[in-house]
Amino acid sequence: MKPTTSPLASQEIIAPHGRLTHAPMNHPPVKRAKIGILLANLGTPDNYDYWSMRRYLSEFLSDKRVVDYSAWLWQPLLQLIILTRRPFSSGANYKLIWNHEENESPLLTITKDQTNKIAESLKTLYGDAVVVDFAMRYGNPSTQSKVRAMVDAGVEKILFFPLYPHYAGATSATANDAFFSALMKEKRQPTARVVGEYFDHPAYIEALAQSVTDVYAGLKILPDVLVASYHGMPKRYLMEGDPYHCQCAKTTRLLREKLGWDKDAIDTSFQSVFGPEEWLKPYTVEHVAELAKQGKKNIAVMAPAFSADCIETLEEINGEIREAFMHAGGETFTYIPCLNDNDTHIKALTQVISDNLQGWIS
């Protein structure tokens, strides 16, 4: 009689004592092979005090994918000037949105919730053959620590999923860098796949459209225009071949088509400008003020490039950008939250994962 096998591999045939069926008695224990799904997001400081913020910002702003200036020029400026002041202002902003009950940032809370719901969804599809966890590119939990934990748990195949709908060197690519670097440290490297951008996946566009429809249904005054505000980047990156700008523009178009709206019903803009060089335009903070001056007194703003609400949405959009609009004469400002852990988003992410598991598991 042939031994029973799982959908994964024949190496999984393990006796109760933890040895491969045909292994010698002195063979080290072997865990039952599993597939790991490792979700990844940008990151978060451990707290909003000065030193926590400084550690986080130093790691983030020292990444050559984020700031690609020469180290001899950038690091003295960063370490001696920027990081002596910015941790105070950034910490104050984080304090405004901090999840004090859990003592963590909203991004960390939401990513945990997303991970738990995706794990439940995948368990329905694949049972215990798949394990799900998350890591942060900057801060904790680190990518390296989570790869190590998966390998220790017997994971032999890892699907790495950066939770960025659009590709950008400063987001997707640097997350992948951290993942590949972690694999370099493993004696027995698991087989690996990386999920690419999914901004045009029908289920993702459906989730975006549903979030707009749901919010608009509860408004007494409908917005004159919906502003899709994406995280910015230096214009130079676009000229050097980064596809992010084009993918953002396509997202806005696909969303508009899904909603069945006219072209002038949705605008595209870019936020979070940093440094002296020109970034992708129009800048959201200036654009919303201009809309108010043009007589569009009621607007809604959403952030399709973020999979979870964070400092750039909860504080920047709902704070600085809202203030700029109201100061310019705006009357109603509606922020449409990120997709976070709502059901349509979890369904979309689960579908993307399942698409990328093809050939590994049935």
LUMNU-724612 format. One record per residue (C-alpha): residue number from 1; x, y, z. Coordinates in pm, 1 decimal, padded with zeros to 6 digits. Layout:
% LUMNU-724612
<pt NUM,<X,Y,Z>>,
...
This chain:
% LUMNU-724612
<pt 1,<00000.0,00000.0,00000.0>>,
<pt 2,<00142.6,00340.6,-00101.2>>,
<pt 3,<00186.9,00603.2,00172.1>>,
<pt 4,<-00053.5,00896.0,00164.1>>,
<pt 5,<00093.2,01223.9,00039.4>>,
<pt 6,<-00022.5,01583.8,00073.5>>,
<pt 7,<-00045.4,01835.0,-00217.2>>,
<pt 8,<00305.0,01962.0,-00131.4>>,
<pt 9,<00582.9,01706.7,-00176.8>>,
<pt 10,<00691.1,01353.7,-00101.8>>,
<pt 11,<00941.7,01486.7,00153.1>>,
<pt 12,<00643.4,01551.0,00380.4>>,
<pt 13,<00595.9,01181.5,00457.7>>,
<pt 14,<00695.5,01197.3,00821.4>>,
<pt 15,<00653.9,00934.2,01089.0>>,
<pt 16,<00509.7,01030.7,01430.6>>,
<pt 17,<00861.1,01053.3,01577.1>>,
<pt 18,<00947.9,01344.9,01342.7>>,
<pt 19,<01178.2,01150.1,01106.0>>,
<pt 20,<01130.4,01096.4,00734.2>>,
<pt 21,<00977.2,00754.2,00682.0>>,
<pt 22,<01293.3,00600.6,00533.8>>,
<pt 23,<01550.1,00808.0,00725.4>>,
<pt 24,<01805.7,00643.9,00960.8>>,
<pt 25,<01741.1,00656.4,01335.6>>,
<pt 26,<02004.7,00925.6,01391.3>>,
<pt 27,<01857.2,01164.9,01129.2>>,
<pt 28,<01758.2,01503.9,01282.6>>,
<pt 29,<01383.3,01565.7,01319.8>>,
<pt 30,<01210.1,01705.0,01010.3>>,
<pt 31,<00900.6,01922.9,01036.5>>,
<pt 32,<00607.6,01867.3,00803.9>>,
<pt 33,<00659.5,02094.1,00501.7>>,
<pt 34,<00430.3,02394.8,00464.6>>,
<pt 35,<00383.5,02693.4,00236.3>>,
<pt 36,<00435.2,03033.3,00398.0>>,
<pt 37,<00257.9,03352.7,00295.0>>,
<pt 38,<00460.9,03647.8,00422.1>>,
<pt 39,<00281.2,03980.4,00393.7>>,
<pt 40,<00496.8,04294.4,00405.5>>,
<pt 41,<00421.0,04658.0,00471.8>>,
<pt 42,<00632.2,04971.5,00503.2>>,
<pt 43,<00692.6,04977.7,00875.5>>,
<pt 44,<00629.4,05160.6,01196.6>>,
<pt 45,<00822.6,05305.7,01489.8>>,
<pt 46,<00799.8,05112.5,01816.4>>,
<pt 47,<00674.7,05426.8,01988.1>>,
<pt 48,<00647.4,05801.5,01926.5>>,
<pt 49,<00925.0,05910.4,02166.7>>,
<pt 50,<01238.3,06075.6,02027.5>>,
<pt 51,<01469.8,05773.0,02021.0>>,
<pt 52,<01209.6,05534.4,01878.5>>,
<pt 53,<01133.3,05784.0,01605.1>>,
<pt 54,<01502.3,05848.6,01538.5>>,
<pt 55,<01580.3,05477.0,01497.8>>,
<pt 56,<01288.2,05429.7,01262.6>>,
<pt 57,<01355.6,05740.4,01053.2>>,
<pt 58,<01726.5,05664.0,01033.4>>,
<pt 59,<01657.4,05316.2,00895.1>>,
<pt 60,<01393.5,05445.6,00655.2>>,
<pt 61,<01582.2,05749.0,00525.2>>,
<pt 62,<01911.7,05560.3,00497.9>>,
<pt 63,<01761.2,05322.8,00242.7>>,
<pt 64,<01915.8,05399.2,-00097.2>>,
<pt 65,<01588.2,05303.8,-00261.7>>,
<pt 66,<01415.8,05584.7,-00071.4>>,
<pt 67,<01684.3,05853.5,-00087.3>>,
<pt 68,<01943.3,05779.6,-00352.1>>,
<pt 69,<02183.4,06068.4,-00287.9>>,
<pt 70,<02551.0,05987.8,-00231.3>>,
<pt 71,<02606.8,05865.0,00124.5>>,
<pt 72,<02897.4,06103.2,00183.2>>,
<pt 73,<02659.5,06393.6,00115.1>>,
<pt 74,<02333.5,06257.5,00257.8>>,
<pt 75,<02437.1,06081.7,00578.8>>,
<pt 76,<02599.0,06384.7,00753.3>>,
<pt 77,<02291.3,06590.7,00663.8>>,
<pt 78,<02058.5,06314.1,00783.6>>,
<pt 79,<02234.9,06219.7,01106.4>>,
<pt 80,<02352.5,06564.8,01218.2>>,
<pt 81,<02066.0,06789.5,01111.1>>,
<pt 82,<01747.3,06613.6,01000.7>>,
<pt 83,<01744.6,06349.2,01276.5>>,
<pt 84,<01807.8,06603.2,01550.2>>,
<pt 85,<01475.1,06774.0,01475.2>>,
<pt 86,<01242.5,06558.1,01269.9>>,
<pt 87,<01185.5,06286.6,01535.7>>,
<pt 88,<01013.0,06550.4,01751.0>>,
<pt 89,<00768.9,06665.9,01481.6>>,
<pt 90,<00708.9,06314.8,01345.0>>,
<pt 91,<00661.3,06182.0,01698.1>>,
<pt 92,<00402.4,06450.6,01770.5>>,
<pt 93,<00212.8,06350.3,01455.3>>,
<pt 94,<00225.5,05981.3,01546.8>>,
<pt 95,<00098.8,06062.5,01895.1>>,
<pt 96,<-00215.5,06215.0,01740.1>>,
<pt 97,<-00308.8,05888.4,01568.1>>,
<pt 98,<-00146.6,05633.5,01802.7>>,
<pt 99,<-00347.6,05330.2,01912.0>>,
<pt 100,<-00296.4,05388.5,02282.6>>,
<pt 101,<-00505.3,05088.4,02382.9>>,
<pt 102,<-00267.2,04848.2,02206.4>>,
<pt 103,<00033.4,05083.5,02234.4>>,
<pt 104,<00110.9,05059.1,01864.3>>,
<pt 105,<00063.5,05251.8,01542.4>>,
<pt 106,<-00260.1,05212.0,01345.0>>,
<pt 107,<-00060.6,05058.8,01059.0>>,
<pt 108,<00056.8,04778.2,01285.0>>,
<pt 109,<-00293.4,04719.5,01423.1>>,
<pt 110,<-00449.5,04707.8,01077.8>>,
<pt 111,<-00176.3,04484.1,00933.3>>,
<pt 112,<-00233.5,04237.0,01217.6>>,
<pt 113,<-00606.7,04236.2,01144.5>>,
<pt 114,<-00545.4,04187.8,00771.9>>,
<pt 115,<-00309.0,03899.3,00841.6>>,
<pt 116,<-00557.4,03724.0,01069.8>>,
<pt 117,<-00843.1,03756.8,00822.2>>,
<pt 118,<-00632.7,03644.1,00526.4>>,
<pt 119,<-00514.8,03344.9,00732.1>>,
<pt 120,<-00878.0,03249.6,00800.9>>,
<pt 121,<-00969.7,03288.1,00434.5>>,
<pt 122,<-00675.3,03077.5,00314.3>>,
<pt 123,<-00742.0,02811.0,00574.0>>,
<pt 124,<-01085.2,02765.4,00421.5>>,
<pt 125,<-00920.7,02708.4,00084.5>>,
<pt 126,<-00608.9,02511.0,00177.3>>,
<pt 127,<-00647.1,02387.3,00531.9>>,
<pt 128,<-00330.2,02371.0,00741.5>>,
<pt 129,<-00094.3,02345.7,00442.7>>,
<pt 130,<-00049.6,02725.7,00438.7>>,
<pt 131,<00071.7,02953.8,00717.8>>,
<pt 132,<00035.2,03332.7,00708.2>>,
<pt 133,<00242.1,03598.7,00881.9>>,
<pt 134,<00353.0,03958.3,00827.1>>,
<pt 135,<00671.8,04164.0,00844.4>>,
<pt 136,<00771.1,04528.1,00818.2>>,
<pt 137,<01040.1,04667.1,00589.3>>,
<pt 138,<01146.5,04915.7,00857.5>>,
<pt 139,<01106.0,04862.9,01229.4>>,
<pt 140,<00950.9,04554.1,01384.0>>,
<pt 141,<00874.7,04274.8,01317.9>>,
<pt 142,<01162.6,04262.6,01071.0>>,
<pt 143,<01154.6,04065.2,00747.7>>,
<pt 144,<01459.8,03864.7,00852.0>>,
<pt 145,<01303.5,03757.9,01181.8>>,
<pt 146,<00986.2,03638.1,01007.6>>,
<pt 147,<01171.5,03446.1,00737.1>>,
<pt 148,<01375.7,03276.3,01010.6>>,
<pt 149,<01059.8,03189.4,01203.8>>,
<pt 150,<00898.7,03039.3,00894.0>>,
<pt 151,<01202.3,02825.9,00816.9>>,
<pt 152,<01211.3,02708.1,01179.4>>,
<pt 153,<00844.2,02613.0,01146.6>>,
<pt 154,<00916.8,02387.1,00849.6>>,
<pt 155,<00814.6,02621.0,00569.8>>,
<pt 156,<00981.6,02511.4,00246.6>>,
<pt 157,<00809.7,02753.6,00008.2>>,
<pt 158,<00746.1,03123.0,00076.2>>,
<pt 159,<00517.6,03353.3,-00119.4>>,
<pt 160,<00634.4,03705.1,-00032.1>>,
<pt 161,<00360.1,03964.6,-00073.0>>,
<pt 162,<00448.9,04336.5,-00047.3>>,
<pt 163,<00117.4,04506.6,00029.1>>,
<pt 164,<00169.1,04779.6,-00229.6>>,
<pt 165,<-00087.6,04779.7,-00512.3>>,
<pt 166,<00157.5,04969.8,-00734.7>>,
<pt 167,<00521.7,04897.6,-00805.5>>,
<pt 168,<00777.9,05155.1,-00698.8>>,
<pt 169,<01145.7,05124.1,-00626.8>>,
<pt 170,<01098.3,05290.1,-00288.3>>,
<pt 171,<00824.6,05046.9,-00180.0>>,
<pt 172,<00795.9,04712.6,-00358.6>>,
<pt 173,<01160.8,04687.2,-00461.8>>,
<pt 174,<01306.2,04768.3,-00121.8>>,
<pt 175,<01067.4,04522.0,00045.3>>,
<pt 176,<01192.5,04257.0,-00197.3>>,
<pt 177,<01552.9,04356.3,-00121.0>>,
<pt 178,<01492.7,04286.7,00248.1>>,
<pt 179,<01331.2,03951.2,00166.8>>,
<pt 180,<01613.4,03837.1,-00060.6>>,
<pt 181,<01868.4,03954.2,00195.6>>,
<pt 182,<01695.6,03742.4,00459.5>>,
<pt 183,<01707.5,03437.9,00230.4>>,
<pt 184,<02083.7,03485.1,00192.6>>,
<pt 185,<02125.6,03409.1,00562.0>>,
<pt 186,<01944.3,03073.1,00550.0>>,
<pt 187,<02140.8,02748.2,00535.1>>,
<pt 188,<01844.0,02576.7,00370.3>>,
<pt 189,<01675.7,02838.8,00156.3>>,
<pt 190,<01305.7,02789.8,00096.3>>,
<pt 191,<01175.9,02814.0,-00259.1>>,
<pt 192,<01051.2,03169.1,-00307.4>>,
<pt 193,<00803.5,03366.0,-00512.4>>,
<pt 194,<00725.1,03736.6,-00500.5>>,
<pt 195,<00382.4,03886.8,-00568.2>>,
<pt 196,<00403.5,04175.2,-00813.8>>,
<pt 197,<00186.6,04483.7,-00840.4>>,
<pt 198,<-00187.7,04421.9,-00839.8>>,
<pt 199,<-00328.2,04771.2,-00897.9>>,
<pt 200,<-00528.2,04657.3,-01200.7>>,
<pt 201,<-00659.6,04331.9,-01055.8>>,
<pt 202,<-01039.7,04336.8,-01102.1>>,
<pt 203,<-01101.1,04239.1,-00739.4>>,
<pt 204,<-00884.8,04528.6,-00615.1>>,
<pt 205,<-01062.2,04781.9,-00838.2>>,
<pt 206,<-01395.0,04638.1,-00721.5>>,
<pt 207,<-01289.0,04687.9,-00357.7>>,
<pt 208,<-01188.4,05050.1,-00424.2>>,
<pt 209,<-01515.7,05122.7,-00601.8>>,
<pt 210,<-01718.6,04961.8,-00324.2>>,
<pt 211,<-01542.5,05175.9,-00061.9>>,
<pt 212,<-01637.3,05491.4,-00252.8>>,
<pt 213,<-01996.7,05378.7,-00300.9>>,
<pt 214,<-02034.3,05291.1,00066.5>>,
<pt 215,<-01905.7,05628.9,00189.1>>,
<pt 216,<-02102.6,05831.7,-00064.0>>,
<pt 217,<-02421.0,05651.5,00037.5>>,
<pt 218,<-02393.9,05801.3,00385.1>>,
<pt 219,<-02324.6,06161.9,00281.9>>,
<pt 220,<-02584.9,06438.6,00294.0>>,
<pt 221,<-02384.5,06650.5,00049.0>>,
<pt 222,<-02219.8,06466.4,-00239.1>>,
<pt 223,<-01865.5,06577.9,-00327.6>>,
<pt 224,<-01806.0,06786.2,-00638.6>>,
<pt 225,<-01496.6,06582.5,-00711.5>>,
<pt 226,<-01313.3,06278.7,-00575.0>>,
<pt 227,<-00937.1,06326.9,-00538.0>>,
<pt 228,<-00729.8,06009.0,-00563.7>>,
<pt 229,<-00417.5,06106.9,-00370.4>>,
<pt 230,<-00116.2,05881.2,-00420.6>>,
<pt 231,<00212.8,05887.7,-00233.0>>,
<pt 232,<00457.0,06098.9,-00429.4>>,
<pt 233,<00809.9,06040.4,-00553.8>>,
<pt 234,<01072.6,06256.0,-00724.9>>,
<pt 235,<00983.7,06317.1,-01090.1>>,
<pt 236,<01336.6,06205.0,-01171.6>>,
<pt 237,<01244.1,05847.4,-01074.6>>,
<pt 238,<00974.3,05845.8,-01344.5>>,
<pt 239,<01228.1,05966.2,-01600.0>>,
<pt 240,<01462.3,05685.8,-01489.6>>,
<pt 241,<01203.4,05418.4,-01563.5>>,
<pt 242,<00996.5,05370.2,-01246.9>>,
<pt 243,<00641.7,05274.9,-01361.7>>,
<pt 244,<00465.5,05403.4,-01048.8>>,
<pt 245,<00324.0,05723.9,-01199.8>>,
<pt 246,<00168.3,05542.6,-01495.6>>,
<pt 247,<00019.1,05274.5,-01271.3>>,
<pt 248,<-00139.9,05540.7,-01048.5>>,
<pt 249,<-00295.9,05714.2,-01349.7>>,
<pt 250,<-00433.8,05381.8,-01473.0>>,
<pt 251,<-00579.0,05305.7,-01128.8>>,
<pt 252,<-00774.6,05630.7,-01133.5>>,
<pt 253,<-00903.4,05553.3,-01483.2>>,
<pt 254,<-01006.8,05197.9,-01393.9>>,
<pt 255,<-01181.3,05319.5,-01078.4>>,
<pt 256,<-01367.1,05588.5,-01272.7>>,
<pt 257,<-01477.2,05335.6,-01533.2>>,
<pt 258,<-01590.6,05092.7,-01263.4>>,
<pt 259,<-01798.6,05365.0,-01098.9>>,
<pt 260,<-01933.9,05478.3,-01436.6>>,
<pt 261,<-01835.4,05840.7,-01375.5>>,
<pt 262,<-01734.3,06120.6,-01614.4>>,
<pt 263,<-01366.1,06208.5,-01657.1>>,
<pt 264,<-01386.5,06527.0,-01450.3>>,
<pt 265,<-01537.4,06343.6,-01151.6>>,
<pt 266,<-01202.2,06206.7,-01027.8>>,
<pt 267,<-00863.9,06380.6,-01006.7>>,
<pt 268,<-00518.3,06231.5,-00954.7>>,
<pt 269,<-00264.5,06401.8,-00729.1>>,
<pt 270,<00043.8,06318.1,-00520.9>>,
<pt 271,<00128.7,06384.8,-00157.4>>,
<pt 272,<00414.3,06358.1,00096.0>>,
<pt 273,<00669.4,06573.4,-00086.8>>,
<pt 274,<01014.5,06565.0,00074.6>>,
<pt 275,<01339.3,06740.8,-00016.3>>,
<pt 276,<01429.7,07016.2,-00262.8>>,
<pt 277,<01377.4,06849.9,-00602.6>>,
<pt 278,<01058.9,06841.0,-00807.8>>,
<pt 279,<00817.7,06554.6,-00732.0>>,
<pt 280,<00525.1,06412.4,-00925.1>>,
<pt 281,<00253.7,06674.5,-00968.2>>,
<pt 282,<00000.4,06805.1,-00890.7>>,
<pt 283,<00079.3,06813.9,-00519.7>>,
<pt 284,<-00234.5,06716.7,-00327.4>>,
<pt 285,<-00203.3,06987.9,-00064.1>>,
<pt 286,<-00192.6,07255.4,-00336.3>>,
<pt 287,<-00445.0,07084.4,-00560.8>>,
<pt 288,<-00724.7,07069.2,-00304.0>>,
<pt 289,<-00675.6,07438.1,-00222.6>>,
<pt 290,<-00702.3,07520.8,-00592.5>>,
<pt 291,<-01022.8,07315.8,-00618.0>>,
<pt 292,<-01176.9,07522.6,-00339.0>>,
<pt 293,<-01077.9,07846.0,-00513.6>>,
<pt 294,<-01237.5,07714.8,-00835.2>>,
<pt 295,<-01569.7,07678.6,-00654.1>>,
<pt 296,<-01555.7,07305.7,-00582.4>>,
<pt 297,<-01642.8,07345.5,-00217.4>>,
<pt 298,<-01720.8,06981.3,-00140.3>>,
<pt 299,<-01460.4,06713.9,-00207.0>>,
<pt 300,<-01370.6,06362.2,-00104.7>>,
<pt 301,<-01015.4,06227.4,-00086.6>>,
<pt 302,<-00898.3,05865.8,-00096.2>>,
<pt 303,<-00553.1,05705.2,-00101.6>>,
<pt 304,<-00552.4,05406.9,-00342.7>>,
<pt 305,<-00177.0,05343.2,-00307.9>>,
<pt 306,<-00203.7,05253.2,00060.9>>,
<pt 307,<-00334.3,04912.9,00166.8>>,
<pt 308,<-00378.7,05033.8,00525.6>>,
<pt 309,<-00435.2,05365.8,00697.0>>,
<pt 310,<-00116.0,05514.7,00836.7>>,
<pt 311,<00052.5,05844.8,00921.1>>,
<pt 312,<00023.9,05963.0,00557.8>>,
<pt 313,<-00352.7,05916.1,00553.5>>,
<pt 314,<-00473.2,05965.5,00910.2>>,
<pt 315,<-00255.3,06267.9,00983.5>>,
<pt 316,<-00146.6,06411.7,00648.3>>,
<pt 317,<-00467.4,06375.3,00445.5>>,
<pt 318,<-00709.6,06416.0,00732.8>>,
<pt 319,<-00497.1,06690.9,00888.3>>,
<pt 320,<-00270.0,06900.2,00667.3>>,
<pt 321,<-00453.5,06842.5,00338.2>>,
<pt 322,<-00797.8,06889.7,00495.2>>,
<pt 323,<-00677.9,07213.3,00655.6>>,
<pt 324,<-00541.5,07344.6,00323.8>>,
<pt 325,<-00877.1,07282.8,00155.9>>,
<pt 326,<-01085.3,07441.1,00430.6>>,
<pt 327,<-00851.5,07739.8,00459.2>>,
<pt 328,<-00893.5,07804.4,00085.2>>,
<pt 329,<-01271.2,07823.9,00122.0>>,
<pt 330,<-01378.7,07460.3,00113.5>>,
<pt 331,<-01694.8,07359.8,00296.8>>,
<pt 332,<-01707.2,06980.0,00329.9>>,
<pt 333,<-01408.0,06746.9,00321.0>>,
<pt 334,<-01465.4,06371.2,00327.0>>,
<pt 335,<-01180.3,06128.6,00376.6>>,
<pt 336,<-01250.3,05778.3,00240.5>>,
<pt 337,<-01049.4,05533.9,00453.6>>,
<pt 338,<-00805.6,05286.6,00303.2>>,
<pt 339,<-00937.0,04939.3,00233.4>>,
<pt 340,<-00777.6,04809.6,00553.8>>,
<pt 341,<-00935.0,04481.0,00666.5>>,
<pt 342,<-01279.1,04523.1,00511.3>>,
<pt 343,<-01425.7,04213.9,00351.2>>,
<pt 344,<-01392.4,04320.1,-00012.3>>,
<pt 345,<-01024.4,04397.7,00041.1>>,
<pt 346,<-00955.2,04065.3,00213.0>>,
<pt 347,<-01135.2,03890.3,-00070.7>>,
<pt 348,<-00919.1,04073.9,-00325.6>>,
<pt 349,<-00592.2,04001.1,-00143.4>>,
<pt 350,<-00691.0,03635.9,-00103.9>>,
<pt 351,<-00756.8,03615.2,-00477.0>>,
<pt 352,<-00417.2,03768.9,-00557.0>>,
<pt 353,<-00249.7,03518.5,-00325.4>>,
<pt 354,<-00437.2,03225.2,-00476.7>>,
<pt 355,<-00339.2,03336.5,-00826.2>>,
<pt 356,<00025.2,03337.7,-00721.2>>,
<pt 357,<00006.2,02996.7,-00552.3>>,
<pt 358,<-00080.1,02824.3,-00878.9>>,
<pt 359,<00142.6,02521.7,-00930.7>>,
<pt 360,<00241.0,02504.2,-00563.4>>,
<pt 361,<-00085.6,02382.5,-00419.1>>,
<pt 362,<-00428.0,02285.4,-00548.0>>,
